[in-house]
Amino acid sequence: MDVPERTDYIVVGAGIAGLRAAIALAESGSVLVVTKEQLAESNTAYAQGGIAVAMSGEEDVALHLLDTLNAGDGLVDRAAAKVLVSQGPGRVAELLEWGTAFDREGESGGGNLLVTREGAHSLPRILHANGDATGREIAQSLQRHAKAIRNILLMEWTTTVELIVDCSAGRRVIGMTLMDADGKLHRVYAKAVLLASGGAGQVYSDTTNPQVATGDGIAMAYRAGAEVSDMEFFQFHPTALSLPGAPRFLLSEALRGEGAYLRNARGERFMERYHPLLELAPRDVVARAITREGFAEPGADAKPVYLDMRHLSMSGGEHKDLKKRVPGISGFLARYGLELERDLIPVYPAAHYLMGGVRTDVHGRTSLPGLYAAGEAACTGVHGANRLASNSLLEGLVFGALAAESMVQDAVPPGRVPEVLTLDQPSVEGAQQSADAIECWIAALRAMMWKNAGLLRDEAGLLVARTSLAEMAATMPQGTARRAIEARNLHQVACLIVEAALGRKESRGAHYRNDYPTRDDVHFAAHSVMQSGRLRFEPATSSAGLQPASR
Ligand SMILES: Cc1cc2nc3c(=O)[nH]c(=O)nc-3n(C[C@H](O)[C@H](O)[C@H](O)COP(=O)(O)OP(=O)(O)OC[C@H]3O[C@@H](n4cnc5c(N)ncnc54)[C@H](O)[C@@H]3O)c2cc1C
């Protein structure tokens, strides 16, 4: 497939945010959607538990807003959260129209939509599909819909390398450099570029995220001069499988929603010591509780912590069919000889979701004209310091569609190609390391981040991380191999996380500092903002009206 030199709109990423935006953009022009691997590979496709949406009226919407604000620990942008919860039902209704088969009551599946409850939600409002394969079902229906639209060109195995910035016009983003499946570089020019490139879980050695989640969009935007925000807030999912030799497979929050207990190595349920909502406490609380129970004695080796569903399979003589409710999780565990009905399942937290990202307003506008962001790559402030479970699929739908609207509204003709491109573009020249050497470098970075900038942080560890990152810069993989590009992006994202985490001298939401264990509203009721090497904190409400400097 030929890469076009010009298109009206470029969308980076084919997860929920990218595809939803592309479907809307296609009504106004040609859209090039690029994705690093096959369409099926994205965080969206791995989402298990479901999508949170208030489908039963205004009271439900108000409660969804309240739960979102509470989970975010004082840092949620209220305006963004209001948009999320109030526009959510309409966007999910569109998905239903486009054939997304959420689970329904009744044997034939023809009844009312089934809902479940997850941590920190005050009532059941999570729609799911095929039990625990919600993301795949949504992704497939969006892909079917997008493929049928003539204006959308989907290019798989195409990696974005850098943004093209026209410095003669107030640093307007006018396109990007792409690398096709054969490793050939192309420049593509457009009226507007949307970063829907997802999160960055791969910056940590232990993560639920697939290999594509390397924070490319955030790193590219930052290098181009855009503001990024709230990078210190990385959510660690409390219950990823922790079995030697097995991947850190996610054991969805929905399991605790169905009534699973957490037990320590002594077999005790321990959550009552940490939060009144017990196993359904906010994720950061549960993740830290598991870490503490796992290391009950200082200096001791980690002890296992377990998820226990054995009581549910036979509760009150009534058999709960877990294999039917969560077929994907049950099937995965069976490969390792484990059964939810019979066994204690060893779990431990893993990096899961980045609340921070490219700073945008609710319309996806970044601080650079021509550049937009939506989904996990973006930071509207909607999650504050901690995302409410199952709010991120909804975020992709709602803010993907809104970003498309503003891209069309703001559009200027696909510009002239500037004669002189002044780019903050790191050299892609240089001796190419072997694939093994690049993997080794990446593995060292990820392990270092897990150890020094993970779930529990302090100044000493973060300073070690800062120094290590500076040293690693000297041996940074060069060249245009995809893994070398990803290595540079991971390094960039790691630097942003470490600097923001050093700056926030308090504990709030997912950011926990052992040396500053309490929340400090006097100094830090604010979003961290980084741009061109400088970190500042801005009062929490200020992002609501963010506008590009010039358009
Ligand atoms: C295991 C797991 C379970 C989850 N469960 C839930 C859940 O139950 N409910 C919920 O709400 N959320 C859940 N989440 C979070 C949610 O899935 C994500 O936050 C959301 O899907 C992000 O969507 P997105 O469109 O922003 O990005 P993604 O779906 O991650 O898509 C990013 C896209 O960008 C592409 N890309 C990245 N970099 C480049 C590049 N340089 N060039 C070209 N393409 C690029 C990728 O290939 C991909 O197509 C889960 C996440 C994981 C990992």
The ligand as a Gaussian input file, in Angstrom:
#p B3LYP/6-31G(d) Opt

LIG

0 1
 C       -4.848000      -5.522000      30.093000
 C       -5.642000      -4.250000      30.088000
 C       -6.952000      -4.242000      30.537000
 C       -7.692000      -3.059000      30.546000
 N       -9.003000      -3.085000      30.935000
 C       -9.751000      -1.962000      30.830000
 C      -11.150000      -1.995000      31.103000
 O      -11.719000      -3.029000      31.434000
 N      -11.850000      -0.826000      30.970000
 C      -11.270000       0.353000      30.607000
 O      -11.948000       1.382000      30.499000
 N       -9.939000       0.394000      30.329000
 C       -9.182000      -0.727000      30.419000
 N       -7.848000      -0.679000      30.117000
 C       -7.270000       0.604000      29.650000
 C       -7.742000       0.869000      28.230000
 O       -7.717000      -0.329000      27.497000
 C       -6.851000       1.890000      27.533000
 O       -6.618000       2.985000      28.345000
 C       -7.530000       2.390000      26.258000
 O       -7.942000       1.294000      25.480000
 C       -6.573000       3.281000      25.484000
 O       -7.121000       3.513000      24.215000
 P       -6.350000       4.425000      23.186000
 O       -7.154000       4.414000      21.939000
 O       -6.011000       5.694000      23.806000
 O       -4.944000       3.652000      22.959000
 P       -4.644000       2.156000      22.518000
 O       -5.846000       1.311000      22.512000
 O       -3.487000       1.680000      23.304000
 O       -4.184000       2.334000      21.013000
 C       -2.943000       2.922000      20.700000
 C       -2.669000       2.711000      19.229000
 O       -1.558000       3.510000      18.838000
 C       -0.666000       2.742000      18.049000
 N        0.657000       3.344000      18.149000
 C        1.382000       3.611000      19.259000
 N        2.542000       4.215000      18.917000
 C        2.552000       4.327000      17.569000
 C        3.479000       4.831000      16.628000
 N        4.648000       5.374000      16.982000
 N        3.176000       4.757000      15.316000
 C        1.995000       4.213000      14.916000
 N        1.071000       3.710000      15.762000
 C        1.356000       3.772000      17.068000
 C       -0.785000       1.345000      18.628000
 O       -0.320000       0.395000      17.731000
 C       -2.305000       1.282000      18.845000
 O       -2.971000       1.006000      17.645000
 C       -7.097000      -1.856000      30.104000
 C       -5.779000      -1.856000      29.647000
 C       -5.060000      -3.046000      29.630000
 C       -3.653000      -3.032000      29.129000

